[in-house]
């Protein structure tokens, strides 16, 4: 009887294990969504430090009775740059947007906003990412919809572009604005 080497069994076993993981993953409830513990809760505090030359976020600014977007971004982030035209468009339509700049160099952030224009009513500066941690941000860009009383309604991880924006973010924003 021939002896079977473990090296011959390992590749098919690894392949079978991955196939099972992929199959199970296809049937998750929302494969695009990232769970957030902040949904339905009061928005966490945002640093009072502002990017030089831009307004800080005043205490209570997320509970003014108006829907506000809180966008976490960085100048070094290509997807943040890709979504910037959409943020400018939303701002032109009257949307309040707070732009939390995190894990960035102040000079780079200032240069970017001077070249690309700022859609933000305030630009809190979070160089260590502490505010981002409090909000549960995993990577930029991430945008949160906050209702008029300061409750987090929705978290969108990724750039506000394309069909993902149209199919997932825009309907949630429309619902928030209708309430």
N, C-alpha and C positions, 0 to 999 in steps of 0.2 A: 504494500500500500504506500502510495506516494505521500510525502509529508507536505502540507500546505503552509506556505510562508505567510507570516502576518502582513508582510508588505503587499501581498496579493489581495488580502481581504480589506485592508485599510481604505484604499481609494473607493471601492464600491460602497463601503459602509459610510464614509464621509459624504459621498454623493447622496445616498439615501437619506441621511440625516438632514442635509441642506434642503432636499426636495420636500421633506415633511415640513420644515420651517417655512419655506416659501409658500407652500399650499395653505398652511394655517394662516399666514399673514395676509393672503388674498381675501380672507373672509372676516377680517377685523371689521368692527362697526364703522369706523371712519379712518381709513388708512392714511389720509392726508392730515388729520388733526393731531395736534399735540395737546394732551390734557393740561389744564391750568387750574391750580388751586385757587386762583383769584376770581374766577367767574362767580358773580353773584355776591361778591364781598366788596367792602370799601376799598378804594384804590390806596395802595401803600403810599407812604410819604415819598416825595421826590426831593433830591438834594436842593438846598437853597443857593448853592454856588452856581453862578451862571458863566457861560462862555463870555469872555471879555467883549464888551461892546454890544451885547445882546441882553434882553431883559431876563431876570430870574423869574421863576414861577412863584407867584405870591401864594401864601397859605390860603387854602380854601378855593383856589382857582379851578379846581376840578369839580366843585359843587356850586356852580353859579346858575344852575338851571338850564345850561346849554350842553349838548353833547360835545365831547372833546375827544380828539384822537391823541394818544400818547405814543409817539414813534421813537424807538430806540435805533440810533444810527451811528455811523462812524465814517470819516472821510476815506479810510483805507478799504472800505467795504464795497466791492463792485455791485452787488445787488442793491445796496443803498443808493448808489448813483443811478442805477436803472429805474428805481421807483421815484426818484426825485421829481420828474415831470408830472407824475400823477399827484404827488403832494402839492405841487404848485397849482395844479388844476383844481384840486379840492379846496385849497385856500382861496382861490379866485371865486369859487362858488360860495364862499362864506364859512367854510368849515374851520373850526378852531383846532389848531394842531400844536401840540407841545413836542418839541424835538429834543429828546435826551441824547446828548452826545456822550458816548462812553468808550472807555479804553482807547482814547485818541490823544494825539498831541494837539495842544491848543492852537499852535500856528497852522497846522494842517487843516484843522476844522475851520478856522477863520478864513483861510485861503479858499477852501471849498465853497463856503457860504457866500463869500464875496464874488466868486466867479459864477455860481449856479443860482444865486438869489435864495433868500430864506422864506419858506412858507410858514415859519413858526411864530407863534405869539410869545413864546419864551424858549430859551435854549439852556436848560440846566446842563452843567458840565460834570460828568461822572467818570473821572480818569481811572479810578480803581475798579469801577463796575459794581459798587456797593448797591446803588439804587437798582441797577439791572438785576442783581441777585434777589433783592426784596420783591421785585415784580415777577421773578421766575423766568427771566429772559435767558435763552440758551445761546443765541447768536444773532447778530444783526442781519437784516433789519427785522424788527418785530413791532407790530402796531396793535394797540389796545383801543377798543371803543369803550369810553366811559360815559355813562348817562349823566343827566343834569344834577343828580344828587351825589355824584362821586362814586357810583357803583360800577365795577368792571363788568361789562356785558359780554365782551368777546375778545379773544386773542388770535391774532393772525401772525404766524411765523413765516417769514419770507417776504420777498418784494411785492409791492402792490402793483402788479403788472399782469397782463394777459388774461387767459381764461380762468386761472385760479382766482384772480382778483374779481372778475366778473361773476363767477359762480359761487364763491364762498364769502368774500368780504363785502362786496357791494350790497347784496341782499340784507346782510346783518346791519350795515350802516343805514340802509333805507328803513328797516324796522325800527332802529334806535331813534332816527329822526322823526318817525311817524308817531311815536309814543309821546 
